[in-house]
């Protein structure tokens, strides 16, 4: 007995045999005759279903303009109103940032929140499910000081950095320390139009990033900009804090540093960013292969602790599908 499981059982062994020689289409069905002599008949509903499957999850990013305001929603509203949650997640998908106000801070709140919306957590550096960042007497990096933190993406020392990030303010009693986000894809799109040769250099020359502790290390070498097969921008890693020197025998050494310097200048332009303040309990989600995050300096005499939790952005797309029933 043949059990129908929907799995493809035919392996194409000779492409010539699978070239269609004729296609006859009516409202009811489509009939295809192949070079091998085989004839396939498909009902119209099946063709529509295949079309839907082939084109699902196609979405166009909304690049920010100079007056962009990040999307915000109250945590309780997000959790109790399905339509509001869908609208917030769809905007997050398009714009790359979503601010959540009033997320609980007791227990393991950041992890609990992601669990509640079916977003699996990506284990962070060295086996940690979350990272709490606050001022330290002996700081590991600038993030553990009260100084301003420049725009960057996290964990660039991984060959595939996590593509989603939640930054959750567990306590904020310090003056200053506003959050700042930059649409990296908009910066790159304009950079590509103005300086195509420099842009191409950043897509081709691999550069290393390193994150390490006393007994562990991450080290990845890859271009800063990733393109998909159609040439569209679909990835960006940028972290001046973890960037390693290029090898001196790199033939495009000077060319790459000129491009990187110009890109950095553009990233730091205030017209490319949006700023907001997180109170205790507030959080924001980023598309971490697109959006760079930063903060202004703050007063070190007020307690401040922010928690980072990572995930894959694809799970956000899957949750949108689940909530909207878009699962052909």
Order of alpha helices (4+ residues) and beta strands (2+ residues): beta-beta-beta-alpha-beta-alpha-alpha-beta-alpha-beta-beta-beta-beta-alpha-alpha-beta-beta-beta-beta-alpha-beta-beta-beta-beta-alpha
